[in-house]
Amino acid sequence: MSEPTTIIVIGAGVIGLSTAVRLVSTLDHSNYKVVIVSKEWPMSIPGVPVTHSVNYASMWAGAHVRPIPASTPQLVREAAWLKRTVQVFEQQVQQSPAIGVTKCKGIELLESPAQDYAAQSAGSFAAQTGLTGYRKYTGSEVPEAFELAYEYDTYCINAPVYCGNLLRSFILQGGKCVQCVLTSEREAYSLVSNVGVVVNASGMGFGDPKCIPVRGQTVLTNFSAATKTVTRQSKDGSWSFIIPRFFQGGTIVGGTKEPGDYTAEPVMAIRDSLLGAGQQIAQLAVNENGPTGDMNVLADVVGRRPVREGGMRIEIEQLSATGAKAAPIVHAYGAGGRGFEISWGVAEEVADLVRSVLPTERTVIRSNL
């Protein structure tokens, strides 16, 4: 019997994990095996303690599904990924309620909305996002100083719980893990024998000049009264948000977007500003007329979002290799701050590209989770 072909996924962020789960749940295990190679992990694997650097963006995410109107070709592409991800999140909520995803209300507040926000309707919003419950606020419902406010049904994700459960699902379905630091996607071909394709879900893309780290600082709080996610966009371009993590994971209050800032430690002045802005929208995040309770700091959070000019890189690159064997790389990096909300749409597109370069692939559909 011939040796199974190995598919290596570089990176254990939400994009890498979702892609690996998709592959291991659809490929014939007698012909293929899937291996995740990563420096960092959402949970402990034998011999590797859990330590998360600022570059492991998925562990520091809020996270929530917050659609952006598809006003550019890049945003149209991302909207399609988001819509597919919404479908999978709904399946997960129904079938695996402890996975780390919670359905809740989302509220958007805009001081000076762009036309593409103002033009949305319940029908267009649902058609583009797959999310229900869109309703524009009217009259006294619109808080003072805002021109537009609306709500919709959405999902909040407890990032550490969710990523840990994705990794668990991957392992239980036969996936393997290798703790390793790579300096190039090409190195993955030397890790194990009979590698057929490598998926580069490394976040920043091994020196891609189009990628820049965007620093994000948030605050993890004990604001347990929050049951809704609220986002405020101000005229000056700043924004603030409240994202309940549920599963007793606290509530994230944020946040900043600081391109090219490598500061790894939290800045206390930013913390104070975030908490002040969070207090202004806290009442909207709780059940109607309910008390807001405390918003005390549990932890300061700093992460680096892997943003790529022009959007994610998702394509096949054929690297030169020794001998006659091809060395295809399927790139899947540069999601920025949208990794969770586009994860399953991206994973399915990447899995299709992987299958397109595999010889005599035989697919067995077993699970979407």
C-alpha positions in Angstrom: 0.0 0.0 0.0 1.4 3.4 -1.0 2.2 6.0 1.7 -0.5 8.6 2.2 0.1 12.1 0.8 0.7 14.7 3.5 -1.0 18.1 3.4 0.7 20.6 5.7 -1.1 23.6 7.1 1.2 26.3 8.4 -0.4 28.3 11.3 -2.9 27.5 14.1 -4.8 30.8 13.9 -8.5 30.7 13.1 -7.8 30.5 9.3 -5.3 27.7 9.6 -7.5 25.7 12.1 -10.7 26.1 10.0 -8.9 25.1 6.9 -7.3 22.1 8.6 -10.6 21.0 10.0 -12.2 21.3 6.6 -9.5 19.3 4.9 -9.4 16.5 7.5 -13.2 16.2 7.5 -13.5 15.9 3.8 -10.4 14.0 2.5 -10.1 10.2 2.3 -7.8 9.3 5.2 -6.5 6.2 3.3 -4.9 8.5 0.8 -4.2 11.7 2.7 -3.1 12.9 6.1 -3.3 16.5 7.3 -0.7 18.1 9.6 -0.8 21.5 11.3 2.7 23.1 11.8 2.8 26.0 14.1 4.9 27.8 16.7 1.9 28.6 18.9 -1.3 26.8 19.8 -4.7 27.7 21.4 -4.2 24.9 23.9 -1.5 22.7 25.2 -0.2 19.8 23.1 2.2 17.2 24.7 5.4 18.9 25.7 4.4 22.4 24.6 3.1 24.8 27.3 0.5 27.4 26.3 2.2 30.8 25.7 0.7 33.4 23.4 2.7 36.2 21.8 1.3 39.4 20.4 1.7 38.0 16.9 -0.8 35.2 17.6 -3.7 37.4 16.7 -6.5 34.9 17.0 -6.0 34.5 20.7 -6.4 38.2 21.3 -9.6 38.7 19.2 -12.9 39.8 20.6 -14.5 38.3 18.4 -17.7 39.0 16.6 -19.4 39.0 13.2 -19.7 42.7 12.1 -20.5 43.0 8.4 -19.1 45.8 6.3 -21.1 47.0 3.2 -19.6 45.4 0.1 -18.6 48.7 -1.6 -15.3 47.5 -3.2 -14.2 44.4 -5.1 -12.2 43.3 -2.0 -15.3 43.8 0.3 -17.5 41.9 -2.2 -15.1 39.0 -1.9 -15.0 39.2 1.9 -18.8 39.5 2.1 -19.2 36.1 0.3 -16.8 34.5 2.8 -18.7 36.1 5.7 -22.0 34.8 4.4 -20.7 31.3 4.2 -19.2 31.6 7.7 -22.5 32.8 9.1 -24.1 29.6 7.8 -21.5 27.4 9.6 -21.7 29.4 12.8 -25.5 28.8 12.8 -24.8 25.1 12.4 -22.3 25.1 15.2 -24.7 27.0 17.6 -27.4 24.4 16.8 -25.2 21.2 16.8 -22.3 22.1 19.2 -23.5 24.8 21.6 -20.3 24.5 23.7 -18.0 25.2 20.8 -17.5 28.9 21.7 -20.0 30.6 19.4 -23.0 32.5 20.8 -25.9 34.1 18.8 -26.8 37.5 20.1 -27.9 41.0 19.0 -25.4 43.4 17.3 -25.9 47.1 17.5 -24.2 49.7 15.2 -23.9 53.4 16.0 -22.6 55.8 13.4 -22.0 59.5 13.9 -21.4 60.3 10.2 -22.4 57.2 8.1 -21.2 56.6 4.6 -23.8 56.3 1.9 -23.4 52.5 1.7 -24.3 52.2 5.3 -27.3 54.6 5.1 -28.7 52.8 2.0 -28.9 49.4 3.7 -32.3 47.8 4.2 -33.4 44.6 5.9 -33.5 42.9 2.6 -30.2 44.0 1.2 -28.5 43.4 4.5 -29.8 39.8 4.7 -29.0 39.1 1.1 -25.4 40.2 1.5 -24.6 38.8 4.9 -27.0 35.9 5.6 -27.9 37.6 8.9 -31.5 38.2 10.0 -33.1 40.8 12.3 -31.8 44.0 10.7 -33.8 47.0 11.9 -33.0 50.7 11.7 -33.6 52.7 14.9 -35.9 55.6 14.6 -36.8 58.7 16.6 -35.8 58.5 20.2 -34.2 55.1 19.7 -31.3 56.8 18.0 -28.8 58.0 20.7 -27.9 61.6 20.7 -25.0 62.6 18.4 -25.6 59.7 16.0 -27.1 59.9 12.5 -27.7 56.2 12.1 -28.2 53.3 14.4 -29.4 49.8 13.7 -29.5 46.3 15.1 -29.2 42.8 13.7 -28.8 39.2 14.7 -25.1 38.1 14.8 -22.6 35.9 16.6 -19.9 36.5 19.2 -17.0 34.1 19.6 -15.0 33.3 22.7 -11.7 33.1 20.7 -9.6 30.9 23.0 -12.5 28.5 23.6 -13.4 28.3 19.9 -9.9 27.8 18.6 -9.2 25.2 21.3 -12.3 23.3 20.2 -11.3 23.6 16.5 -8.0 22.0 17.4 -9.7 19.3 19.4 -12.0 18.5 16.5 -9.0 18.4 14.1 -7.1 15.9 16.3 -10.2 13.7 17.0 -10.7 13.4 13.2 -7.1 12.1 12.7 -5.2 15.3 12.2 -1.6 15.6 13.5 0.3 18.6 15.1 3.9 19.6 14.9 5.4 22.4 17.0 8.0 24.1 14.9 9.3 27.6 13.9 9.5 28.1 10.2 11.3 30.9 8.4 9.9 30.0 5.0 6.9 28.1 3.7 9.4 26.1 1.6 10.8 24.5 4.8 7.5 22.7 5.4 8.4 20.3 2.5 11.4 19.0 4.5 9.5 18.3 7.8 7.9 15.0 6.8 8.0 12.6 3.8 5.6 12.7 0.8 4.3 16.2 1.2 1.9 16.9 -1.6 0.9 20.5 -0.9 1.5 23.2 1.8 -1.1 25.7 2.9 0.4 29.0 4.1 -1.9 30.3 6.7 0.9 32.0 8.6 -0.9 35.3 9.1 1.9 37.7 7.9 3.0 35.6 5.0 6.8 35.2 5.5 8.0 38.6 4.6 5.3 39.6 2.1 6.0 43.4 1.6 2.2 44.0 1.3 1.6 42.8 4.9 1.9 45.1 7.8 1.1 44.4 11.5 -1.7 46.6 12.8 -1.5 46.9 16.6 -4.8 46.5 18.5 -5.2 47.2 22.1 -8.4 46.2 24.0 -9.4 45.6 27.6 -10.8 42.3 29.0 -13.3 43.3 31.6 -15.7 41.7 34.1 -18.7 43.5 32.4 -20.8 40.4 32.7 -24.1 42.2 32.2 -23.3 42.6 28.4 -25.5 40.4 26.3 -25.1 42.3 23.0 -22.2 43.5 20.9 -22.1 47.2 20.3 -19.9 49.1 17.8 -19.6 52.9 17.6 -18.0 54.7 14.7 -17.1 58.3 15.3 -16.7 61.2 12.9 -13.0 61.3 13.4 -12.5 57.7 12.3 -12.1 56.3 15.7 -14.3 53.5 17.0 -15.2 51.7 20.1 -16.8 48.4 20.8 -18.1 46.0 23.4 -17.9 42.3 22.7 -19.2 39.8 25.2 -17.2 36.5 25.0 -19.8 34.5 26.8 -18.8 31.1 28.3 -17.6 33.1 31.4 -14.9 34.6 29.2 -15.4 38.2 30.3 -16.2 41.1 27.9 -13.8 42.8 25.5 -13.9 46.6 25.4 -11.9 48.2 22.6 -10.2 49.1 20.6 -7.4 50.6 18.5 -6.0 50.1 15.0 -2.4 51.3 14.9 -0.6 50.3 11.6 3.1 49.6 11.9 3.1 50.1 15.7 5.2 47.3 17.3 4.6 48.3 20.9 3.9 45.0 22.6 3.0 46.4 26.1 -0.4 48.0 26.9 -0.4 51.8 27.0 -2.3 52.9 30.2 -3.6 56.1 28.6 -5.1 54.0 25.8 -6.7 51.7 28.4 -8.3 54.7 30.1 -9.6 56.0 26.8 -11.1 52.7 25.8 -12.9 52.2 29.2 -14.3 55.8 29.0 -15.6 55.2 25.5 -17.0 51.8 26.5 -18.9 53.3 29.4 -20.7 55.6 27.0 -22.2 52.6 25.1 -22.4 50.2 28.0 -26.2 50.6 28.5 -26.9 49.5 25.0 -25.0 46.2 25.5 -27.2 45.0 28.4 -30.8 43.7 28.4 -33.4 46.5 28.2 -33.3 48.8 31.2 -31.0 46.4 33.0 -28.2 47.5 35.3 -24.7 47.8 33.6 -22.9 46.6 36.7 -19.1 46.7 36.9 -16.6 47.2 34.1 -13.4 46.4 35.9 -10.1 45.4 34.2 -9.3 41.7 34.1 -6.4 42.0 31.6 -4.9 44.4 29.1 -4.8 42.9 25.6 -2.4 43.7 22.8 -2.3 41.8 19.5 -1.0 42.4 16.0 -3.5 41.9 13.2 -2.0 40.6 10.0 -3.3 43.1 7.5 -2.4 42.8 3.8 -2.7 45.6 1.2 -5.4 44.5 -1.3 -6.9 41.9 1.1 -6.1 38.3 1.7 -3.8 36.4 -0.5 -5.5 33.2 -1.6 -3.9 31.6 -4.6 -1.7 28.7 -5.7 2.1 29.3 -6.1 4.2 26.7 -7.7 7.7 26.7 -6.1 10.7 25.2 -7.7 11.8 22.1 -6.0 14.7 19.6 -6.2 14.1 16.8 -8.6 11.0 16.5 -10.7 8.4 16.8 -7.9 6.3 19.9 -7.9 6.1 22.0 -4.7 2.7 23.8 -4.7 1.9 26.4 -2.0 -1.7 27.5 -1.4 -1.5 30.9 0.2 -4.2 31.9 2.8 -2.9 34.8 4.8 -3.5 38.5 5.5 -7.0 38.5 7.0 -6.4 41.4 9.3 -9.1 41.8 11.9 -11.7 39.8 10.0 -10.3 36.3 10.5 -13.1 34.8 12.5 -16.0 36.3 10.5 -14.7 35.1 7.2 -13.0 31.9 8.4 -15.2 29.2 6.9 -15.7 30.9 3.5 -11.9 31.2 3.3 -11.4 27.6 4.5 -13.7 26.2 1.8 -12.0 28.2 -1.0 -8.6 27.1 0.2 -9.7 23.5 0.5 -10.9 23.6 -3.1 -7.5 24.9 -4.2 -5.8 22.2 -2.3 -7.9 19.5 -4.0 -7.2 21.0 -7.4 -3.5 20.3 -7.0 -3.7 16.9 -5.4 -3.4 13.8 -7.6 -6.3 11.3 -7.8 -8.1 12.9 -4.8 -11.1 11.1 -3.4 -13.3 13.2 -1.1 -15.5 11.9 1.7 -17.8 14.5 3.3 -18.1 13.8 7.0 -18.5 17.1 8.8 -18.7 20.8 8.5 -17.3 21.4 12.0 
